[in-house]
Amino acid sequence: MRFAVIHNPRSRLNLRDRDGFEAQASRRLGSAFVRTTDLDTLRSALEELARRSVDTIAINGGDGTVSHVLTAIAEVYPADHLPRIAILPSGNTNLIAADVGFGLRGTTALDALDATPRRIVHAVRAPIRVRWPGTDRAPVMGMFQGSAAYARAIAIAHSPGVLKYAPHDLAVGVTLASAIGGLVLNPRTRRTWLDGEALHLRDGDRDAQADKSFLFLATALQKLTYGVWPFWRGPGTTADGVHYLNVHANPRRLPGALANLLRGRAPAWLRTSDDYESGCSQALRIASPGDFVLDGEMFDTGPHGEITLESGPRFSFLRSVTA
């Protein structure tokens, strides 16, 4: 198997490099080991890998690194010859690796990638491709998107006081829990968060039932960390696409809804409530002036305050059976 490694030295676990991974990978792979900290270097490196027809790329970083690499690959590789992806989780946020990660990291992962194909299994996912309609802005791809309360929580979780004590994905969970607790204890916080933000959702030809959201989430993954799965599908709909949850502003029975959704449950009362919408779609349109988060990174919605979320190209993700 021909493979290359894209290595982000700034990722949280890579900063330590306790087993000397960077030196060993560079020695073993030569020019197929790419150390990159900026998008221009990443794109140039991937253009060279595409010219050499490298068919497997290991990404040594967190969710943000994975998002950047998938976006660049889709730009430079032929659509019908996308490389296989092995994710070596090393970042502040590793939600993607929880679903389609390689299962190993460090030099152990290099050994497994050198092994016979029989020791590798595949999972196929189509990342979310985010577009800004009416602009020439290049699309980006990722696996987990959030707006409204989620974007607020990420902004708080990015603060040094939170990240100092917890990895990003755990910090977001703690922050959301703290914010929800504040809804009960602090009237000012309760009103600010529950009033939501302007966000109009269109799923295909169907408009959402409200123009303000307390919380919006979308993912192309099929599993999240800690057993959380806050999505459900209607009868007759496919599981292949962009899963989404839209919680309207000032939702009723919010504590009970969150208690169920955080455990992957969607009882009948929740599915039939006018305050909670969920589904799986090939294309969503979001009109909102507020920022949104894609794989831990903050983005604006552009001059028109509008983005689309659609299923991108299908990638094959590798997992070692030795993990």
Secondary structure, DSSP 8 states (H G I E B T S, - for coil): ---EEEE-TTSTTTTT-TT-HHHHHHHHHGGGEEE-SSHHHHHHHHHHHHHTT--EEEEEE-HHHHHHHHHHHHHHS-TTS--EEEEEE-SS--HHHHHH--S--HHHHHHHHHS-GGGEEEEEE--EEEE-TTS----EEESEEEEEHHHHHHHHHTSHHHHTTS-HHHHHHHHHHHHHHHHHH-HHHHHHHHT-EE-EEEETTEE-S-SEEEEEEEES-S--GGG-------TT--SSSEEEEEEESS-TTHHHHHHHHTTT---HHHHT-TTEEEEEESEEEEE-SS-EEETTEEE--TTTTEEEEEE---EEEEEETT-
